[in-house]
Amino acid sequence: MKIGLSTIGLVALSALACSAGDAPEPEPEAAPPEGVFGMAPGPSEGITSLVVLEPADEATTPPPSEPAVMDQLGLAFLPRQLIVRLGQPVEFANSETLAHNVHLHYEPNDSSVYYADFSPDDRSQVVLEQPGAYAVTCDEHPGMTAFIYVTTSPYAAFAETDGAFLIPDVPPGSYTARVWNADRSLRGEHPVEVSGASTELDLTSTR
C-alpha cells in the first residue's frame, strides 16, 4: 500500500506532538536557604570547619543559662563536636556502665584545663573561661575523642563534611566571618555584610 506525503506528514506531526507531551517539565529552581550560607574548607583531623560570625558592634545576646551537654556512651563522646557560648556551662555525663574520665586541653597553648573521673551515671558541669578550641579525650580509652569550641558570638555553625554550612537567623549588619580548622593553614577571616534574608559566602580561601 502506498502512503501519500500528506499522510507521512500527519504521522510525523503526531509523533512530535506525543514526544513533546511526554517531555518532563523542568523543576523549579530551589530558593536559597534563609540565613548566611556557603562553603568553608573541608575537614581536617576528622573535625569539620567551624564558621563564626562576630558582629562589628560587639553587641551580643547573653549566653544560654542551660548547659550544653556532652555524654559518654558506646565508648564515644556524644556529640563529638559541640559549640558552647562563653559563660555557658558545659555538662559532661556518663550514660554507660563503664568508668570514664574527661580531660580537656585548650588548643591555642595545649594546656590542660579540666580533668574529672566519671563513674556510671555521673554528671558534672564546668564553665570554660577562654574562647577557642578545646580537645576532649578519655585517658582510659584513647579512641574516645571530641571537640568543643567556645565562642563569644551566638552566630556559629560547624560545616558539613563537604564544607557546606548554614547559620540561620543572622540580623542585618557588618560581621567578621572567622573560619576555624584543625589545619592552621586553612583558618582565615573575612569581612561580611548581611543585608537580606539570604547571604551566600565562599570561605574556602584564607586571608
N, C-alpha and C positions, 0 to 999 in steps of 0.2 A: 504494500500500500504506500502511495506517495503522500508525503506531508508537505503542504504548502509553506511558503516562507512566513505567511501571516500566522499559521499555527505554531511554527517554531518560535516566532517572536512572543506569542502569548505564553507558551510554556516557559521561556526564559524569564519573562517578566514575573510570572507566577513564582518561579523558583527564587528569584531575587527578593520578592516580597516576603516569602516564607523565611528566607535566610535573615532578612532584616528584622522580622518579627521575633526570631529566635535569639537574636543577639542580646546578651545581658546588659542591663542598664548600668552605667558607671556608678560606683559607690560614691556617696557624698564625701567630700574631704573632711577629715576629722578636725574638730575645733581644738586649738591649743589648750593645754591644761591651764587652769587658773592658778596663779602664783608665779614664783620665779623658778624656772626650769632650764634644763640644758644638759651639757656634758662636762664631766670632770675626768681627770686621769683615772686609769683603771687601778685595780687592787695591787697592793704590794705586801709581801709577807703575810698573805691571807687576810688583809684588812682592806676594806674598801675606802675610797677617799671620803673625807668629810668636808662639807661646804658650810661655812658660817657667814651670814650677812650681819655686819656690825653697823648700826646706824651712825651717821656722821654726827648727829647731835648728842650721841651717847645716852639718850633718854630711853631706858628700857623698863619693862614691867618687872615687878619684884619676882623672885624665884618662887616656884610652887612650894607650898608647905608640906605636901605629901611626898614621901620618899620615892626615889627611883629605885626599883628592886632588881637585884641580880641574884638568881637562885643557883643552886648546885644540884644537878640531877642527871643521872645516866653518865657519870664521870665527865660532865661538861658544865660550863657556866652558861646560864640562860637568862637573858640573851647574851650572845657572845660579843656584841658591840652595843654600847649604851651611851646616850648623850645625857648629860646632867648640867643643870644650871648652877652657876657659882652660888653657894649658900644653901642649895637644896640637899637634904640628907640622902645618902646612899644606903640602902638596906641590903645586907647580904643574908642569905638564908641557906639552909641545908635541908633539902627535902628527900634525901635518900638515907639508906641505912648504914652508909659508910661515914667514917670521920674524915673531915677535910680541913684545910686551912685556906685562908685568903691572904695573899701577900701582894701589896701594891707598890709599884715603882713609878716615880714621876719621871716621864720620858726626857724632858729637857736636860736634866742633870743626872739621871739614872739613880736617884736617891730612893731609899726605902722609906715609905711614908705611913704604912699601915700593915699590921700583921695581927691575925686572930685565928685561934683554933675553933673549929665548928664540929660539935657532935651532932648526930642526927636530930633534926627539928630545932636546932639552934638558930637564932636570928640576932643580928647586931647592926647598929647604924653608925655611920661616920660622915662627917662633913669635910670634904676635900677643900683645902684652903687656897689652892692656886689654880687658875685656869690653865688648860692644856691637856696633854695626853698622859694617861696612866696605863701601864701594863699590869694585868691581873694574872696571877698564877696560883696554883696549889702546889706547895712544895712536896706534899705526899704523893701527888700524881702529876708528873711533869707534862703529860699530854693535855692537861687542862689549862687552857689559856683564854684570856678575854681582854677586852679593851674598853676603857672609859674615857670619854672626852668631856671636860668641864668647860663650859662657855659662859661668858657674861651676857650673850645675846639670846633671845628666845627664837631666833630665826636660824635654824641649823638642821641639817639632814645628812645622813650617810647616802652616798651614791650606790646605785646597783652595781652588779659585777661588770656590766658593760659600760659603766661610767655615767649612766643617766641619773639625774637627780631632780627632785621637786620639793620646793619649800612653799607651802601654802600660806595664805593669809598674811602676806607681807604688805604693810601700808606703803603708800607712795612716799618717795623721799630719796635721799642720797645715802649710799651704803658703800662699805668696802667688803668685797667678797673675798674671804680668806679660804684657801684650799689647803687642808692638811692631808698628807700622805705619808705612809711609813717610809717611803723613799724620799729623802730630803730634797733631792733634785727636782721632784715633781710638785713641791709646795710653791705657792705663789699668792699674790693678792691683786685684785682688780677693782677699779672704781666702777660703781654700778648706779644707774638711775632707774628707779622703779616708778612708772607713771601710769600704768594701766592695770587691767585685770591679769594680763599675762606678759611676762618679761622673759625672753629667751637669752641664755648666756652660753658662750663657749669658753670654758675654763681649762681647757686641755693644755694651753700654753702657760709658761711660767714667766713672771716678770715682777 
